[in-house]
Amino acid sequence: MDEAQARRAVREAGIYLVDKGLVVGTWGNVSLRFDEGFVAITPTGADYARMDDGDIVILDLSTGKATGGKPSSEKGLHLEIYRHRKEIGAVVHVHSPSASTCAAARREVPPILDDLAQIVGPSLRVADYALPSTKKMGRVVLRALSGRMAALMANHGAVALGRSLDEALACCLVVEKACRVFIEAAFIGGAKPLGRVDAALMHEVYLRKYSKESRKGLLSGGEG
């Protein structure tokens, strides 16, 4: 993927998040690793509906230097994830309603759904609270992401990862759904989690078997 393709993909991802109700206003950010040492990221204060490809900012992964505008204020978090998780190709950060509710309650979500276990891992952890855009935030979020493809951020929102941008978007959708189900299930006795061994196995199988799923397959929610 070249720079032009990366810019277009990130812009389209922002529009997709708005359409799915996962982003309101200018909250949230999207990034994509490309061409080995570079990252395309949404600009700060982005209105996704009005952006064009040229508004997407390019970061040097090694130095953090930005070209093409002012990057998201959470650029440090994105860069830390890419530097420590070499397999990750995309990062999506949202303040979606149900994920934000669980983050505000600081409630870890157990493996209550098959797709949560498959895509995210054996649980959806909550990272300790840290002020936004700080180095501490990067540290606590990385800790919560250990062995996981997503995490909640205490009193803040959620972050979802993917080896591709399509996978990160799918992960984001699954996180929001799982948080909503977790909240709603509390009214009828609480959600009953899968066994930890089963959940871990499902995640491992997903990572190995479905690493090259197409966007259509991932986002349709289909099994196969």
C-alpha positions as CSV (number, residue, x, y, z in Angstrom):
1,M,0.0,0.0,0.0
2,D,1.4,3.4,-0.9
3,E,0.7,6.8,0.8
4,A,-2.2,7.7,-1.4
5,Q,-4.0,4.4,-0.8
6,A,-3.3,4.7,3.0
7,R,-4.8,8.2,3.1
8,R,-7.9,7.1,1.3
9,A,-8.3,4.0,3.5
10,V,-8.1,6.0,6.7
11,R,-10.5,8.6,5.5
12,E,-13.0,5.9,4.4
13,A,-12.6,4.2,7.8
14,G,-13.6,7.4,9.6
15,I,-16.7,7.7,7.5
16,Y,-17.5,4.1,8.2
17,L,-17.2,4.7,12.0
18,V,-19.6,7.6,11.8
19,D,-22.1,5.6,9.7
20,K,-22.0,2.8,12.3
21,G,-22.6,5.2,15.2
22,L,-19.2,4.5,16.8
23,V,-18.0,8.1,16.4
24,V,-19.8,11.3,17.2
25,G,-18.5,14.7,16.1
26,T,-14.7,14.8,16.2
27,W,-14.2,12.2,18.8
28,G,-12.1,9.2,18.0
29,N,-9.2,8.5,15.6
30,V,-7.9,6.0,13.1
31,S,-4.5,5.1,11.9
32,L,-2.9,2.7,9.4
33,R,0.7,1.4,9.1
34,F,2.0,1.4,5.6
35,D,5.2,1.2,3.6
36,E,7.2,-0.3,6.5
37,G,8.0,2.8,8.5
38,F,5.1,5.2,8.1
39,V,1.6,5.7,9.6
40,A,-1.4,7.5,8.1
41,I,-3.6,9.0,10.9
42,T,-6.7,11.2,11.1
43,P,-6.0,14.9,11.9
44,T,-6.8,16.5,15.2
45,G,-10.4,17.7,15.5
46,A,-11.4,15.8,12.4
47,D,-14.9,16.1,11.0
48,Y,-15.0,12.8,9.1
49,A,-17.8,13.9,6.8
50,R,-15.8,16.8,5.5
51,M,-12.4,15.4,5.2
52,D,-10.6,14.6,2.0
53,D,-7.6,12.3,1.5
54,G,-5.2,15.3,1.7
55,D,-6.3,16.0,5.3
56,I,-4.9,12.7,6.5
57,V,-1.6,13.2,8.3
58,I,1.5,11.0,7.7
59,L,3.8,10.1,10.7
60,D,7.3,8.7,10.6
61,L,7.0,5.7,12.8
62,S,10.6,5.9,14.2
63,T,10.7,9.7,14.9
64,G,7.0,10.6,15.3
65,K,7.5,13.5,12.9
66,A,4.3,14.6,11.2
67,T,3.8,15.8,7.6
68,G,0.7,17.1,6.0
69,G,-1.0,18.7,9.0
70,K,-1.6,18.3,12.7
71,P,-2.2,14.7,13.7
72,S,-4.7,13.4,16.3
73,S,-3.8,14.3,19.8
74,E,-3.6,10.5,20.5
75,K,-0.8,10.0,18.0
76,G,1.5,8.9,20.8
77,L,-0.8,6.0,21.8
78,H,-1.0,4.8,18.1
79,L,2.8,5.0,17.7
80,E,3.4,3.1,21.0
81,I,1.1,0.3,19.8
82,Y,2.9,0.0,16.5
83,R,6.3,0.0,18.0
84,H,5.5,-2.7,20.5
85,R,3.1,-4.8,18.5
86,K,4.9,-5.5,15.2
87,E,2.0,-7.6,13.8
88,I,-0.5,-4.7,14.1
89,G,-1.3,-2.8,11.0
90,A,-4.2,-0.5,12.1
91,V,-5.5,1.1,15.3
92,V,-9.0,2.5,15.9
93,H,-9.9,4.6,19.0
94,V,-13.5,5.4,19.7
95,H,-15.8,6.7,22.4
96,S,-18.7,4.6,21.4
97,P,-21.7,4.5,23.8
98,S,-21.6,1.0,25.3
99,A,-17.8,0.7,25.4
100,S,-17.6,4.1,27.1
101,T,-20.2,2.9,29.7
102,C,-18.1,-0.1,30.6
103,A,-15.0,2.1,30.6
104,A,-16.6,4.6,33.0
105,A,-17.6,1.7,35.3
106,R,-14.2,0.2,34.9
107,R,-15.7,-3.2,34.3
108,E,-13.7,-5.9,32.5
109,V,-15.9,-7.7,30.0
110,P,-15.5,-11.5,30.2
111,P,-15.7,-13.7,27.1
112,I,-19.5,-13.7,26.9
113,L,-19.8,-14.0,23.1
114,D,-18.0,-16.2,20.6
115,D,-16.9,-13.3,18.4
116,L,-15.5,-11.4,21.4
117,A,-13.4,-14.4,22.3
118,Q,-12.3,-15.0,18.7
119,I,-11.4,-11.5,17.7
120,V,-10.4,-9.7,21.0
121,G,-9.2,-12.6,23.2
122,P,-10.2,-14.2,26.5
123,S,-11.5,-11.0,27.9
124,L,-11.8,-7.3,27.3
125,R,-9.6,-5.6,29.9
126,V,-9.8,-2.1,31.2
127,A,-6.6,-0.1,31.2
128,D,-5.9,2.0,34.3
129,Y,-6.9,5.6,34.1
130,A,-4.4,8.0,32.5
131,L,-4.7,11.6,31.3
132,P,-5.3,11.7,27.5
133,S,-2.3,12.2,25.2
134,T,0.2,11.3,27.9
135,K,3.0,8.7,28.0
136,K,1.3,7.0,30.9
137,M,-1.7,6.4,28.7
138,G,0.5,4.5,26.2
139,R,2.0,2.4,29.0
140,V,-1.3,1.4,30.7
141,V,-3.1,0.7,27.4
142,L,-0.3,-1.5,26.2
143,R,-0.4,-3.5,29.4
144,A,-4.2,-4.0,29.0
145,L,-3.7,-5.0,25.4
146,S,-1.2,-7.8,26.2
147,G,-2.5,-10.9,24.5
148,R,-5.6,-9.0,23.3
149,M,-6.7,-7.1,20.2
150,A,-8.7,-4.5,22.1
151,A,-9.0,-2.8,25.5
152,L,-11.2,-0.4,27.3
153,M,-9.6,2.8,28.6
154,A,-10.9,3.8,32.0
155,N,-13.3,6.7,32.0
156,H,-12.4,7.3,28.3
157,G,-13.3,4.9,25.6
158,A,-11.9,1.9,23.7
159,V,-9.1,1.0,21.4
160,A,-9.2,-1.8,18.8
161,L,-6.4,-3.3,16.8
162,G,-6.1,-5.2,13.6
163,R,-3.5,-6.7,11.4
164,S,-5.4,-4.9,8.7
165,L,-7.7,-1.9,8.8
166,D,-10.7,-4.1,8.0
167,E,-9.9,-6.3,11.0
168,A,-9.5,-3.3,13.3
169,L,-12.9,-2.0,12.3
170,A,-14.5,-5.4,12.8
171,C,-12.8,-5.6,16.2
172,C,-14.3,-2.2,17.1
173,L,-17.8,-3.4,16.1
174,V,-17.4,-6.5,18.2
175,V,-16.2,-4.5,21.3
176,E,-19.2,-2.2,21.1
177,K,-21.6,-5.1,20.7
178,A,-20.1,-7.2,23.5
179,C,-20.2,-4.2,25.9
180,R,-23.9,-3.6,25.0
181,V,-24.8,-7.2,25.6
182,F,-22.8,-7.2,28.9
183,I,-24.8,-4.2,30.1
184,E,-28.2,-5.5,28.9
185,A,-27.6,-9.0,30.3
186,A,-27.3,-7.5,33.8
187,F,-31.0,-6.9,33.8
188,I,-31.8,-10.6,33.3
189,G,-29.3,-12.1,35.7
190,G,-26.0,-11.3,34.1
191,A,-24.1,-12.7,31.2
192,K,-22.6,-16.1,31.6
193,P,-19.0,-16.3,30.3
194,L,-17.4,-19.0,28.2
195,G,-14.7,-21.0,30.0
196,R,-11.3,-19.3,29.9
197,V,-9.6,-22.3,28.2
198,D,-12.3,-22.3,25.5
199,A,-12.1,-18.6,25.0
200,A,-8.3,-18.7,24.7
201,L,-8.5,-21.5,22.2
202,M,-11.0,-19.7,20.1
203,H,-8.8,-16.7,19.9
204,E,-5.8,-18.7,18.9
205,V,-7.7,-20.5,16.2
206,Y,-9.1,-17.2,14.9
207,L,-5.6,-15.7,14.7
208,R,-4.3,-18.6,12.8
209,K,-7.1,-19.5,10.5
210,Y,-8.7,-16.2,9.7
211,S,-5.7,-13.9,9.5
212,K,-6.5,-13.1,5.8
213,E,-10.2,-12.8,6.0
214,S,-11.6,-10.2,3.5
215,R,-13.4,-7.1,4.6
216,K,-16.7,-8.6,3.6
217,G,-16.2,-11.7,5.7
218,L,-15.0,-9.9,8.8
219,L,-17.6,-7.1,8.8
220,S,-20.6,-9.2,7.8
221,G,-20.4,-11.2,11.0
222,G,-20.7,-14.4,9.1
223,E,-19.2,-17.7,10.2
224,G,-17.2,-19.8,7.9
